């Protein structure tokens, strides 16, 4: 699903009272708010959907695949998404339908 598909679905869910252009502004506003919060190190919790967190990865030693030499990888912050139980349950139903 692309952002355009997401805008389309949100516009259909709201109904004829809003244009796709206005809906795109809402989707962009939401995504920008998520980006800004994560950039500031804040956690975002959306009940029934999941949480967006920032985790700190530790410094580690990796290997150069070409030479096999050890390479130090510095610590860094990464965005992480953890789905809620409700979302995990809905996705798990895909296995029941296809399996």
N, C-alpha and C positions, 0 to 999 in steps of 0.2 A: 504494500500500500504506500502510495506517495502522499506528500502533503496536499496535493490537489485532490486526491481521492478522499482524504480526511475532510477537507473543506466541503466537498460535495456531500459527504454523509452527514456532516453537522448541519449543513443548509437544509437537507431533506428532513432531518430530525426536528429542526425548529419550525419548518413549514414556510408558507408563502410570505410571512411577515418580514423576512430578512433577505437581502441580496447575497449572492456568492461573494461579491467584493467585500461587503461588511463582515461576512462570515470569515473570510480570509484574514481580515484585520484582527478578529477575535482569536483565531488559531495562532497567528503570528504573535499576538500579545501574550498568549499563554506560554508559547514556546520561549519567547524572550524572557518572561518572568522566571521560568525554570532555569534557563541558562544563567541569568544574573544571580539567582539564589545559589546555584552550585558554584559559580565563580567566587562568591563571597563565603563559601564553605558552609552554607546552610543546608539543612535537610528539608526535603519536601515530602509530606505524607498525604496521599490521596486515598481516603478510605474506600475499600472495595476494589482498588486498583493496585496500589503498591507504594513504595517509598524510593525516592532518589536520594542517594547519599554521596559524600565525597570520602574516599578512603585513601589512606597514605600507604603506598607500597614501600617496603623496606629496600634498602640497598642490597644488591645481590651480585654474584659473580656468574656471568653467562659465558658461553663459548662462541667464538667466531666460527661459523659453520664451514668456512672455506679452509681456514688454517688450523682450527682447533685450539687457538690461543685463548686464554682466559681474558674476559673483558669485564671491567667494573661497570655495573648499571646503577646509576644514582637513584636515591629514593625520589618518589614523585607522587603527586595526588592524581587520582583517577575517579571519574564518575561511575557510580554503581547503581543498578536498579534491582530492587528486590520485590517481586510480585506478591500480592496479598494472597491469603488462603483461598479467597473467593475466585480470584483470577486463575490461580493454579488449578483449582477444581474445574473451572470452565474449559481450560486448555486440555486438561486430562480427559475430558469427554471426547476429544478428537480421537484418542486411542480406542475408545469404545466403539465409535462409529466406523472407523477405518479397520479396526482389528477384528 
